[in-house]
């Protein structure tokens, strides 16, 4: 599959999402129903003692989280969030810069395609230990967070840049504008909806990458470290609590990007005058 094919699939998914969001129902309704359904299923599995009773009830997990308090969750949450944020920034900056370079300098598209596919297909957990040995510290956490963002954002940004209307590009050319003027006045604006859609996906991906980086060792704090400690001590409710904290962090990242997108690209909200 080439990068062009991936762009077509991404564009089709974006159009489908846009059509679904225009049906008139509140956007939060589907998410609320989905979360409620998951909680009910979770409660049912715990009540039926599925998997040998190793699934604690939501109330048990919440009670354990309350007992552990901010002293446990606060530092681990903030450290993982910091690593995910750094990886998110670096990975997305590189992805956006490479997408812009492809548009402004088309001959580099082949190299960019190879880099994107390589970053997507390479088992990143195999690279993590190498990064840990070479650099140490929290570098693997930031590296994996960045790599988990790179492919999605590059494809989304490139798709958006290429979705600019031909008539607008021709108009800029008719007034003597070159490739840079076309990019600055037309393509950069056209790319914003797709780019922010990709960034919303990249935010939870960065959290996942940061937690996986913490699993590799070399650090003494973070959600990944706390998860490992809880699993080692067979503290099942705390393990679920840490997993829930990771999900909340991923959701927070998605929500922040979504709010920024709403202000930067208000024309994509689906509201009509």
C-alpha positions in Angstrom: 0.0 0.0 0.0 1.4 3.4 -1.0 1.1 6.6 0.8 -1.4 7.8 -1.8 -3.6 4.8 -1.1 -3.5 5.5 2.6 -4.4 9.2 2.0 -7.5 8.1 0.0 -8.6 5.8 2.9 -8.1 8.6 5.4 -10.0 11.0 3.2 -12.9 8.5 2.9 -13.0 8.0 6.7 -13.0 11.7 7.3 -15.9 12.3 4.9 -17.9 9.4 6.5 -17.3 10.9 9.9 -18.5 14.3 8.7 -21.7 12.9 7.3 -22.4 11.0 10.5 -21.8 14.1 12.6 -24.4 16.1 10.6 -27.4 14.0 11.6 -28.4 16.5 14.3 -27.8 14.5 17.5 -25.5 15.9 20.2 -21.9 14.9 19.6 -21.4 13.9 23.2 -24.3 11.5 23.2 -22.6 8.7 21.4 -19.6 8.9 23.7 -21.7 9.0 26.8 -23.7 5.9 25.7 -20.5 4.1 24.9 -18.9 4.8 28.3 -22.0 3.8 30.1 -22.2 0.6 28.2 -18.6 -0.3 29.0 -19.2 0.4 32.7 -22.3 -1.8 32.7 -20.4 -4.6 30.9 -17.5 -4.3 33.4 -19.9 -4.4 36.3 -21.6 -7.5 34.9 -18.4 -9.3 34.3 -17.3 -8.6 37.9 -20.7 -9.7 39.3 -20.6 -13.0 37.3 -17.0 -13.7 38.5 -15.7 -14.1 35.0 -12.1 -15.1 34.6 -12.0 -16.7 38.1 -13.2 -13.5 39.8 -10.1 -11.6 38.9 -12.1 -8.7 37.5 -12.9 -6.2 40.3 -16.0 -4.2 40.2 -15.9 -0.5 39.2 -16.7 0.5 42.8 -13.8 -1.6 44.2 -11.4 0.0 41.7 -12.7 3.5 42.6 -12.4 2.8 46.3 -8.8 1.6 45.9 -8.0 4.7 43.8 -9.4 6.9 46.6 -7.4 5.0 49.3 -4.2 5.3 47.3 -5.0 9.0 46.7 -3.0 11.7 45.0 0.2 10.6 46.7 0.4 7.6 44.4 -1.5 8.8 41.3 -0.4 12.4 41.2 3.4 12.0 40.6 3.0 9.0 38.3 0.3 10.7 36.3 2.2 14.0 35.9 5.5 12.3 34.9 3.8 10.1 32.2 1.9 13.2 31.0 5.2 15.1 30.7 6.8 12.3 28.7 3.8 11.9 26.4 3.6 15.7 25.8 7.3 15.9 24.8 6.9 12.9 22.5 3.7 14.4 21.1 5.4 17.7 20.3 8.5 16.2 18.7 6.7 13.5 16.7 4.1 15.8 15.4 6.5 18.6 14.5 8.6 16.2 12.5 5.5 14.7 10.8 4.1 18.1 9.9 7.4 19.4 8.7 7.9 16.3 6.5 4.4 16.6 5.0 5.0 20.3 4.2 8.4 19.4 2.6 6.7 16.8 0.4 4.2 19.4 -0.9 6.9 22.1 -1.4 9.5 19.8 -2.8 7.7 16.9 -4.6 10.9 14.9 -5.4 11.3 14.0 -1.7 8.0 12.2 -1.6 9.5 8.8 -2.3 11.9 9.2 0.7 9.1 10.6 2.9 6.9 7.6 2.0 9.6 5.2 2.9 10.1 6.9 6.3 6.4 6.9 7.0 5.9 3.2 6.2 9.1 2.3 8.1 7.9 4.1 11.2 4.5 2.4 11.0 5.8 -1.1 10.3 8.8 -1.3 12.6 8.1 -3.0 15.9 8.9 0.0 18.2 9.3 -2.2 21.3 12.3 -3.7 19.6 13.9 -0.2 19.2 13.0 0.8 22.7 15.7 -1.3 24.4 18.3 0.0 22.0 17.4 3.6 22.7 17.5 2.8 26.4 21.0 1.4 26.2 22.3 4.2 24.1 20.7 7.2 25.8 19.2 5.9 29.1 16.8 7.8 31.3 13.4 8.8 29.9 14.6 9.0 26.3 12.8 5.7 25.3 9.5 7.1 26.8 9.7 10.3 24.6 11.0 8.3 21.6 8.1 5.8 21.6 5.6 8.6 22.2 6.9 10.5 19.3 7.0 7.5 17.0 3.4 6.5 17.8 2.4 10.0 16.7 4.5 10.3 13.6 2.7 8.2 11.0 -0.9 9.3 11.7 -0.1 13.0 11.8 2.0 12.9 8.6 -0.6 11.1 6.6 -3.4 13.4 8.0 -1.5 16.5 7.3 -0.4 15.4 3.8 -4.0 14.5 3.0 -5.2 17.9 4.1 -2.6 19.8 2.1 -3.6 17.9 -1.0 -7.3 18.5 -0.5 -7.0 22.2 -1.4 -9.4 23.3 -4.1 -7.8 23.4 -7.6 -9.7 26.6 -8.4 -8.2 28.4 -5.4 -4.7 27.2 -6.4 -5.3 28.3 -10.0 -6.4 31.7 -8.7 -3.2 32.2 -6.8 -1.2 31.1 -9.8 -3.1 33.5 -12.0 -2.0 36.4 -9.8 1.6 35.3 -10.0 1.8 33.3 -6.9 4.3 30.5 -6.7 4.5 27.2 -4.8 5.1 29.0 -1.5 2.2 31.4 -2.0 -0.2 28.5 -2.8 0.9 26.7 0.3 0.6 29.8 2.6 -2.7 31.1 1.3 -4.6 28.0 0.4 -3.1 24.6 1.3 -2.1 25.4 4.8 -5.7 26.5 5.6 -7.2 23.5 3.8 -5.0 21.1 5.8 -6.1 22.3 9.2 -9.2 20.0 9.6 -7.4 16.8 8.6 -4.3 17.8 10.6 -6.3 18.3 13.8 -8.2 15.1 13.2 -4.9 13.3 13.0 -3.6 15.2 16.1 -6.7 14.0 18.1 -5.7 10.4 17.3 -2.0 11.1 18.0 -2.7 12.4 21.5 -3.8 9.1 23.0 -1.2 7.3 20.9 1.5 9.4 22.6 0.2 8.3 26.0 0.4 4.7 24.9 3.9 5.2 23.6 5.0 6.9 26.9 3.6 4.1 29.0 5.3 1.4 26.9 8.5 3.3 27.2 8.2 3.2 31.0 7.6 -0.6 30.8 11.1 -1.0 29.3 12.7 0.1 32.6 15.4 2.7 33.3 12.9 4.9 35.2 11.5 4.7 38.7 8.1 6.5 38.3 5.3 6.9 35.9 2.0 5.0 35.1 3.9 2.2 33.4 6.2 1.7 36.4 3.2 1.8 38.8 1.3 -0.7 36.6 4.3 -3.1 36.7 4.6 -2.8 40.5 0.9 -3.4 41.0 1.0 -6.5 38.7 4.1 -7.9 40.5 2.4 -7.5 43.9 -0.9 -9.0 42.5 -2.8 -5.9 43.5 -5.6 -6.4 41.0 -7.7 -3.3 41.9 -4.7 -1.0 41.8 -3.7 -2.5 38.4 -7.1 -1.6 37.1 -6.9 1.8 38.8 -3.7 2.6 37.0 -5.1 1.4 33.7 -8.1 3.7 34.3 -5.7 6.6 35.0 -3.9 5.9 31.7 -7.3 5.9 29.9 -8.2 9.2 31.6 -4.9 10.7 30.5 -5.4 9.6 26.9 -8.9 11.0 27.0 -7.6 14.3 28.4 -5.1 14.6 25.6 -7.8 14.0 23.0 -10.2 16.5 24.6 -7.5 19.2 24.8 -6.7 18.8 21.1 -10.4 18.8 20.2 -11.0 22.0 22.1 -8.1 23.7 20.3 -9.4 22.4 17.0 -12.8 23.9 17.7 -11.3 27.3 18.1 -8.8 27.1 15.3 -11.1 25.5 12.7 -14.6 26.7 13.7 -15.9 26.0 10.2 -15.6 22.3 10.8 -18.0 22.2 13.8 -21.0 21.4 11.5 -23.0 24.3 12.7 -24.9 26.4 10.1 -25.8 30.0 10.4 
